[in-house]
Amino acid sequence: MDQTESPVGSFLQNCAYTWRYVAGLLTVLTFCGCTTNPPESSSTSSQPSVVSQSALSAPKPLIEPATDNAATASKMRFTPIADTQFPELVPRRGEEFGYATILESLGSGAAAADIDRDGLPDALIAGGGTFEGRRPVGKPVFVLRNRGNHFSDHTPAAGLQNIQLYHHGLAVADADNDGFPDLLVTGYGGVLYFRNQGDGTFVDETANSGIQCPTWCSSAAWADFNRDGCLDLYVAGYVDWSFENDPPCFAADGVTRDNCSPKLFNACPDFLFLSQADGTWLNQSAEWGVRTDGKALGVVAADIDRDGFIDVYVGNDVMMNFLYRNQEGRRFEDRSISSGAGVSSRGSPDASMGVDAADFDNDGRFDLWAANFEMESFALYRNQGSMMFRHVSDEAGIAAIGAHYVGWGTGFCDFDLDGDEDLAVCNGNVVRFPQHSPAKQRMLLLENIEQSWFREATASAGPALLQQVNGRGLALLDWNMDGRIDMLTTPVESKALLLQNESTSAGRWLTLQLSGTSSPRHPIGCIAELRTDQRTVLRQLKGGGSYASTHQPALHFGIRPDEQPLELVITWPSGRRQSLSPGPMNAVQSVQEP
């Protein structure tokens, strides 16, 4: 407690914390990350009355309309790309066919990558799935080629039209070091690995790859964990659901069917696959100490402690989040409990979906972020050094905002080019008839203020961000190469939306496209320090992140008008360090490992 606090202030603060704890506990007990599940045989003094679906779908809102102070309004602006330029892509779900299962609640992710190496980031969207009777079947992975001023549908030609997997996630990276980004698709019943053939087409190499996930896998992250110059793979497992073990779950009326909570199902294991440098991967999960009890939805791979080895942070639903410290490329050390980054400020698990890592406070250390369930606080963990973290959502101004949302796709990014990393979060409920916050929710755009706290800038950023949708995936990309980072979002049962950044900041920018030699060609874990006459700004190329999505693989810096860039220092995953001139500003620079 601050020693300057009055006794009354301290009492009120403690009351607030107590109420927040009680509310959070009730939420866990009632919603369990998804919804209630009253036993069918429970005896009560009176039967619950039947409530219409229209009444159930219109709860008393907790989310107040977004407002910004006109005097301090953010300069960030986002405009949706015209419908004629972006194809109609509506992922389908089983709910449309009368099913209400947890499978429908996860939605789909997106990815941004230059699949044809023409210098422009293309877009990929997970189409999800549908049902044939009680059998889940897959929909296409949509491939949209960037033509400079519009996108064209390349799905049939890419060979991703017939995906035999009800899928959610897209993890894109140059897995075979040939210069072309490859694709891992995650979903219910397994994973699929597609190798990019370099001509705009993909071929299914799953059977020959050694990458196997016999359960429900949600997200994945590529990275070179053992520093042999080849990309390895971490795959996050969700829950052991099937039609056979699916209990009847209900909305608040006790009659209307709704999605079940993940607490009702056993966890599926996570997996670690190490590259054999020949186009195959070997399951080394047990040897590396990978846990099997996580119910994971998001995963990010990054060198969090800057010791030269890539660590892993896993966002788990209704379970403690996992933090693995890489032990010099030999195995993982489980730091989930001891680090402080596994639980909430109350010491209890949250229901986490999207995750990310970045140096938000510009102290040279990578901090952690998790988008959580409603009535919980979105979790911002400040890196204290030595792989120790402190939950700082309250002091950063995030706790009260995040409590009203169910957060999914997310990402740190300097949207306004002022040198610090802002935050974007896609939100949407997992239940069909929620009681507290609506099923459809608006996005959150959080502006970083002086590397110490965040303010919501959603309202002033444009009406597109205020649309009520059931948000899920988020991929960050500079689709028109103007140095301002755009957002590709994939709501559930809504059109995928590309939001173009038209912020009016006077800041300059620099984008680095990196290519490894001793490191993997796609050098995940590469750290770049931009040193100016005022400060040092830190960026890292990460694997995974967001929720079931992949951001464009480039490092982006915003530079204030009053500062002068002096030097770029790059630390490659191989351990090599490189110092070079920043070069011209407002430009994309290609850098190869020496």
WONORDA-V108267 format. One line per field, one symbol per residue. ss: DSSP state (A for helix, B for strand, O for the rest). psi: psi as a letter, one per 20 degrees, with the letter a starting at -180 (. if undefined). Layout:
ss=???
psi=???
This chain:
ss=OOOOOOAAAAAAAAAAAAAAAAAAAAAAAAAOOOOOOOOOOOOOOOOOOOOOAAAAOOOOOOOOOOOOOAAAOOOOOBBBOOOOOOOOOOOBOAAAAOOOOAAAAAOOOBBBBOOOOOOOOBBBBBOBBBBBOOBBBBOOBBBBBBOOOOBBBOAAAAOOOOOOOBBBBBBBBOOOOOOOOBBBBBBBOBBBBBBBOOOOOBBBOAAAAOOOOOOBBBBBBBBOOOOOOOOBBBBBBOBOOOOOOOOOOBOOOOOOBOOOOAAAOOBOOOBBBBBOOOOOBBBOOOOOOOOOOOOBBBBBBBOOOOOOOOBBBBBBOOOOOBBBBBOOOOOBBBOOOOOOOOOOOOOOOOOBBBBBBBOOOOOOOOBBBBBBOOOOOOBBBBBBBOOBBBBOOOOOOOAAAAOOOOBBBBBBBOOOOOOOOBBBBBBBOOOOOOOOOOOBBOOBBBBBBOOOBBBBOOAAAOAAAAOOBOOOBBBBBOOOOOOOOBBBBBOOOOOOBBBBBOOOOOOBBBBBBBBOOOOOOOOOOOBBBBBBOOOBBBBBOOBBOBOOOBOOOOBBBBBOOOOOBBBBBBBOOOOOBBBBOOOOOOBBBBBBOO
psi=qpiiqqhgggghghgggghhggggghgghghkhfrrmpqhjpprhqqqqppqhhhhjmrpqhoqqpqqphhkqqjpqppqqqhhhoqoonpqrhhijjqnrhhiihbqarqpqnhjljipprpqppicaaqockopqqrqoppopojgjrqqojgghikkgnolporgqooprnhjkjipprpppqaojarpppppjjkjqqpojghihiopnjbopgrqpqqnhjljjqpappppqdqmqrhhjorpqqahijgpqrqrqiiiqqqqqrqpppqjjkjrqpokgghjkprjkhlqhqpppqnhjljipprpppoqpjrpqpopppmkjhrqpokgghhijiraiijqqrnqfqrrprnhjljjqprqppparqjrppooopoiqkkqqpokhghijhghghijqoqdprqqqnhjljirpaqqppqqriqhmqhgqrgpqrrpooppokkhrqqpjggiiqhhiipornqeqpppqnhjljipprpoqnrpkrpqpoopokqjqjqrrpppoqpqfhrqhnmpipppoopaihrpppqpoqqbrbokrprpmqpppqpqhjqopgqpppoqhiiqqpprqhaqrlqppppqp.
